[in-house]
Amino acid sequence: MISAVKHRSSCLLAPLALALGVTGLLAGCQPTAFGSAQVAKARTTLANGALTVAAPKGWCVDPKSLRNSGAGGFALFGNCAAISRNAEDAHAPEPALLSVTVGPPALEDGSGKLSRDRLKKIGDFFHSEIGRAALSRSGEAGDVTIKGTDIADGTLLLRVEDRSGTGGPPIAKTYLRGVTALGGRITALSVMPLKEGELSYAQQRQLLEKFIAAIRAAN
């Protein structure tokens, strides 16, 4: 079973994150070894039931990853068959882990999306030293490079290279993170290929879009 993500106090106390309203979105994930067999579930609720999170078919929640409070929460999704240890369960069609971090209520524009200006400010934060430290699995800004930034359809897209170790199954150093509004809350989602070069940026972006769509449909 893929383990929970450890929240770093440096992320939660970042003053610019606080000002932007993205506190709680910055936890990195640290997959470890697989554990005992159990029933794999395709969805769960976070923020004490305020938001249902779900992934595309083939990905299921790692129950050991769950973090849940009124302020938000976190869940990691892995291959359903690997989590349940039942080969007859659904298999993820692409080799990647998915994560979702639910933050505080969002101040959205009339379309239900975060404004482009606010997304740009969040992007600027992640380019800063404290923002890169917040993204880093090691907590060290020097381990992270933002290789690309885009804003599309109410979502900030960050192509992140994290050179710090994971302490678990190998995952690619370069992955895709998105920040958007879902169910009225600021939400960060990640697509993390299991090996470098296994999924192109276009494939990661398409999977992220499916991930967002699955959560919207669940709510």
Backbone torsions as a table, in degrees:
resi	resn	phi	psi	omega
1	MET	NA	136.5	-179.7
2	ILE	-76.3	132.9	-170.4
3	SER	-82.3	173.5	-179.4
4	ALA	-70.8	163.4	175.6
5	VAL	-91.7	135.7	178.5
6	LYS	-90.9	125.9	179.9
7	HIS	-82.3	133.9	-179.5
8	ARG	-99.8	132.6	-178.6
9	SER	-59.7	-30.7	179.9
10	SER	-62.9	-32.9	177.7
11	CYS	-69.6	-45.8	-173.4
12	LEU	-69.8	-23.5	-176.1
13	LEU	-100.4	2.1	-178.3
14	ALA	-59.0	117.5	-174.0
15	PRO	-63.8	-36.6	179.7
16	LEU	-69.8	-37.0	176.1
17	ALA	-60.6	-40.8	179.4
18	LEU	-62.4	-43.5	-179.1
19	ALA	-64.3	-34.5	-178.7
20	LEU	-83.1	-11.2	-177.4
21	GLY	78.9	26.5	-179.6
22	VAL	-111.9	14.1	176.2
23	THR	-56.8	135.9	179.8
24	GLY	95.0	-11.3	179.4
25	LEU	-90.3	-5.5	-162.3
26	LEU	-99.9	3.8	-177.9
27	ALA	-67.4	134.0	173.8
28	GLY	-87.9	170.7	-179.9
29	CYS	-117.7	148.9	-174.3
30	GLN	-132.9	81.2	-178.3
31	PRO	-62.3	142.7	173.6
32	THR	-124.5	-153.5	-172.1
33	ALA	-78.3	163.4	176.0
34	PHE	-77.0	148.6	-176.8
35	GLY	-114.8	-147.8	-174.0
36	SER	-75.7	161.3	-178.8
37	ALA	-69.8	148.2	176.5
38	GLN	-163.6	171.7	178.4
39	VAL	-71.9	131.3	179.6
40	ALA	-94.1	130.2	-178.3
41	LYS	-113.9	141.3	-175.0
42	ALA	-85.4	-11.8	-177.6
43	ARG	-152.1	162.6	175.4
44	THR	-155.0	175.0	176.6
45	THR	-113.6	146.0	178.1
46	LEU	-127.3	174.0	-177.8
47	ALA	55.7	44.4	-179.5
48	ASN	52.3	44.0	174.7
49	GLY	91.3	-0.6	-176.8
50	ALA	-70.7	-27.7	-177.6
51	LEU	-139.8	129.1	172.2
52	THR	-88.5	129.9	177.8
53	VAL	-114.0	138.6	-178.2
54	ALA	-146.3	157.3	-179.4
55	ALA	-120.4	167.0	174.8
56	PRO	-58.5	161.4	-177.7
57	LYS	-57.4	133.1	179.2
58	GLY	108.6	-17.1	177.5
59	TRP	-108.1	137.0	-179.9
60	CYS	-131.7	160.0	-176.7
61	VAL	-71.9	133.1	168.3
62	ASP	-84.4	108.5	-175.1
63	PRO	-61.5	-26.4	179.6
64	LYS	-73.5	-14.6	-178.3
65	SER	-84.5	-16.6	-167.7
66	LEU	-64.6	133.5	169.7
67	ARG	-130.3	129.0	-170.5
68	ASN	-144.0	130.4	174.9
69	SER	-155.3	174.3	178.0
70	GLY	-63.5	-27.4	-178.9
71	ALA	-76.7	-24.2	-178.1
72	GLY	164.9	-144.6	-180.0
73	GLY	168.3	177.0	-176.9
74	PHE	-143.9	143.8	172.8
75	ALA	-146.2	143.0	175.5
76	LEU	-112.1	136.5	179.8
77	PHE	-114.9	131.9	176.2
78	GLY	-128.4	-178.8	178.2
79	ASN	-56.8	124.0	-175.8
80	CYS	-56.0	-45.8	-177.6
81	ALA	-64.4	-34.4	179.3
82	ALA	-71.5	-37.5	179.9
83	ILE	-69.6	-43.2	-178.8
84	SER	-81.4	-16.9	-172.3
85	ARG	59.0	34.9	177.9
86	ASN	-125.6	110.2	-175.4
87	ALA	-63.1	-17.2	-179.9
88	GLU	-83.9	-10.9	176.4
89	ASP	-72.9	168.7	-177.5
90	ALA	-62.7	147.1	177.8
91	HIS	-113.0	135.8	175.7
92	ALA	-62.8	130.0	-177.5
93	PRO	-72.9	-14.4	179.9
94	GLU	-130.8	145.0	-175.2
95	PRO	-80.1	86.2	-178.0
96	ALA	-156.9	153.8	168.2
97	LEU	-99.5	149.3	177.7
98	LEU	-121.9	141.5	175.9
99	SER	-134.0	152.7	176.9
100	VAL	-138.4	131.7	175.6
101	THR	-120.9	120.4	-178.9
102	VAL	-98.5	127.2	-178.3
103	GLY	-108.5	-153.7	-174.6
104	PRO	-76.2	169.0	175.6
105	PRO	-54.6	141.0	-177.7
106	ALA	-94.6	147.2	169.1
107	LEU	-93.7	98.0	-172.4
108	GLU	-96.0	162.3	171.7
109	ASP	-83.3	-176.5	-174.7
110	GLY	-62.5	-17.4	-179.0
111	SER	-85.5	-4.4	-175.9
112	GLY	84.7	8.9	-179.2
113	LYS	-112.4	157.3	170.3
114	LEU	-67.9	139.1	-178.9
115	SER	-65.1	154.1	178.7
116	ARG	-60.6	-37.7	179.9
117	ASP	-63.9	-41.4	179.9
118	ARG	-68.6	-40.0	177.8
119	LEU	-63.1	-37.2	178.1
120	LYS	-63.9	-40.9	178.8
121	LYS	-63.8	-39.8	177.5
122	ILE	-64.3	-41.7	176.8
123	GLY	-61.2	-41.6	177.8
124	ASP	-61.4	-39.1	178.4
125	PHE	-60.5	-45.9	-177.4
126	PHE	-67.8	-21.4	175.1
127	HIS	-79.7	-15.8	-180.0
128	SER	-76.1	166.9	-179.8
129	GLU	-61.4	-43.9	-179.1
130	ILE	-68.6	-32.7	177.4
131	GLY	-68.5	-41.2	178.2
132	ARG	-67.6	-34.6	175.4
133	ALA	-65.0	-36.4	178.9
134	ALA	-65.9	-34.7	178.7
135	LEU	-76.2	-27.2	-171.4
136	SER	-70.6	136.2	175.7
137	ARG	-66.7	-26.2	179.3
138	SER	-89.7	-13.6	-174.7
139	GLY	83.4	4.4	-178.2
140	GLU	-104.0	121.4	-178.6
141	ALA	-59.3	-34.1	-178.0
142	GLY	-65.0	-15.6	179.5
143	ASP	-84.1	-8.1	-173.0
144	VAL	-119.7	135.3	171.5
145	THR	-126.2	130.9	172.9
146	ILE	-86.4	110.3	-172.9
147	LYS	-89.1	-11.8	178.5
148	GLY	-174.6	148.5	179.7
149	THR	-136.7	140.1	177.5
150	ASP	-149.9	155.5	173.1
151	ILE	-126.2	122.6	-178.1
152	ALA	-147.6	130.1	174.5
153	ASP	53.1	44.1	176.3
154	GLY	75.8	17.4	-179.1
155	THR	-129.5	131.4	171.5
156	LEU	-84.7	127.7	-180.0
157	LEU	-112.4	125.1	179.8
158	LEU	-122.2	123.3	173.5
159	ARG	-93.9	109.3	-168.9
160	VAL	-109.8	132.9	169.6
161	GLU	-108.5	118.7	179.3
162	ASP	-117.5	111.4	-175.1
163	ARG	-90.5	0.1	179.4
164	SER	-76.4	155.3	-178.5
165	GLY	-74.8	162.0	-178.9
166	THR	-107.6	-24.5	-176.6
167	GLY	74.2	15.2	-178.7
168	GLY	-149.2	-154.0	178.8
169	PRO	-55.6	145.2	-178.6
170	PRO	-63.7	131.2	170.5
171	ILE	-127.8	157.1	-175.6
172	ALA	-63.0	147.2	176.0
173	LYS	-69.7	-32.8	-177.7
174	THR	-103.8	127.3	-177.2
175	TYR	-144.5	173.7	-177.3
176	LEU	-112.1	130.3	175.2
177	ARG	-121.3	138.0	176.4
178	GLY	-122.8	146.8	174.5
179	VAL	-125.6	127.3	-176.9
180	THR	-153.4	-178.7	175.0
181	ALA	-105.8	126.0	177.5
182	LEU	-132.7	127.1	179.9
183	GLY	58.4	30.3	179.2
184	GLY	79.6	10.9	-179.8
185	ARG	-126.3	145.5	173.5
186	ILE	-67.2	128.5	-173.8
187	THR	-134.7	133.1	175.6
188	ALA	-110.0	134.8	-179.1
189	LEU	-129.4	145.9	179.0
190	SER	-130.6	143.9	170.2
191	VAL	-115.6	114.8	-174.0
192	MET	-119.0	99.4	177.9
193	PRO	-58.0	148.6	-177.9
194	LEU	-77.5	-22.0	177.7
195	LYS	-139.9	149.6	-179.7
196	GLU	-62.0	132.4	176.3
197	GLY	79.4	2.9	-176.2
198	GLU	-77.4	-30.2	176.9
199	LEU	-127.1	129.4	177.1
200	SER	-70.4	166.5	176.5
201	TYR	-58.7	-41.8	-179.4
202	ALA	-61.8	-40.9	178.1
203	GLN	-66.8	-40.0	178.1
204	GLN	-64.2	-41.6	-180.0
205	ARG	-65.0	-42.0	178.2
206	GLN	-62.4	-40.3	179.1
207	LEU	-67.7	-39.0	176.9
208	LEU	-61.7	-41.6	178.3
209	GLU	-62.3	-38.8	177.2
210	LYS	-67.0	-37.8	179.1
211	PHE	-62.3	-48.4	178.0
212	ILE	-60.6	-44.1	-179.6
213	ALA	-62.6	-37.5	179.4
214	ALA	-64.7	-39.1	179.8
215	ILE	-70.9	-41.2	177.3
216	ARG	-59.9	-43.6	-179.7
217	ALA	-64.7	-33.8	-179.1
218	ALA	-72.7	-14.5	-179.2
219	ASN	-113.8	NA	NA
